Amino acid sequence: MSLITLFAVHVSVLDTAARLIEPPTLLIVRNGRAVLKNMQAELLSMEDLQSQLRQQGIESMREVKRAYLESDGQLSVITYQDRPRSGARDRVP
């Protein structure tokens, strides 16, 4: 077995092991709506989700385009850029 082949096999084994040890990100909110199946799989309650969103300054789930539960337990949130935040008003100068 050549050194290159041995290295390729080693990298492949490490990649597979990393996927088993570290779970992939999980979609929790899609287009302003909770993905209940994924929340249930992670034992994440609606109250916990709303609390995490508020901690990031998001008042309503409707502001969220996508939210992912990361492998480290953190919530990554992508909001709609073109929508004003709740309570924001268009001001005319």
C-alpha positions in Angstrom: 0.0 0.0 0.0 1.5 3.4 -1.0 1.8 6.2 1.5 -0.8 8.3 -0.4 -3.3 5.4 -0.3 -2.7 4.9 3.4 -3.1 8.6 4.1 -6.4 8.7 2.1 -7.8 5.8 4.1 -6.7 7.4 7.4 -8.5 10.7 6.4 -11.6 8.8 5.4 -11.7 6.9 8.7 -11.3 10.2 10.7 -14.0 11.9 8.6 -16.4 9.1 9.3 -15.6 9.0 13.0 -16.0 12.8 13.3 -19.5 12.6 11.8 -20.4 9.9 14.4 -19.1 11.8 17.3 -20.2 15.3 16.3 -23.9 15.4 15.2 -24.8 17.5 12.2 -26.7 20.8 12.5 -30.4 20.4 12.7 -33.0 22.7 11.2 -35.3 24.0 14.0 -37.1 26.9 12.3 -38.0 27.2 8.6 -39.7 30.3 7.2 -40.9 31.5 10.6 -42.3 28.1 11.7 -40.9 25.6 14.2 -39.9 22.2 12.8 -41.6 20.2 15.5 -40.2 16.8 14.5 -36.7 18.1 14.9 -37.5 19.9 18.1 -39.0 16.7 19.6 -35.9 14.7 18.5 -33.7 17.1 20.5 -36.1 17.4 23.4 -36.3 21.2 22.7 -39.5 22.8 24.0 -41.2 25.8 22.3 -40.5 27.8 25.5 -36.7 27.0 25.3 -36.7 28.0 21.6 -38.5 31.2 22.2 -36.1 32.0 25.0 -33.0 31.4 22.9 -34.5 33.6 20.1 -35.2 36.5 22.6 -31.6 36.2 23.9 -30.5 37.0 20.3 -32.8 40.0 20.1 -35.6 38.3 18.1 -39.1 39.0 19.4 -41.1 36.8 17.0 -40.4 33.5 15.3 -41.9 35.2 12.1 -38.6 37.2 11.8 -36.6 33.9 11.4 -35.9 32.6 7.9 -33.9 29.6 9.3 -32.6 28.5 12.7 -30.2 25.6 13.2 -29.3 23.8 16.4 -25.5 23.4 16.1 -23.6 20.3 17.2 -22.4 22.3 20.3 -25.9 23.1 21.4 -25.9 26.7 20.2 -28.7 28.1 18.1 -27.7 29.8 14.8 -30.3 32.1 13.4 -30.8 33.6 10.0 -33.4 36.4 9.9 -35.2 38.0 7.0 -33.0 41.0 6.1 -35.7 42.9 4.3 -38.3 42.8 7.1 -38.1 45.4 9.9 -37.8 44.0 13.4 -41.0 43.9 15.5 -41.9 47.3 16.7 -39.8 49.0 14.1 -41.6 51.7 12.1 -40.8 53.3 8.8 -39.8 56.9 9.5 -40.1 59.6 7.0 -37.4 62.3 7.4 
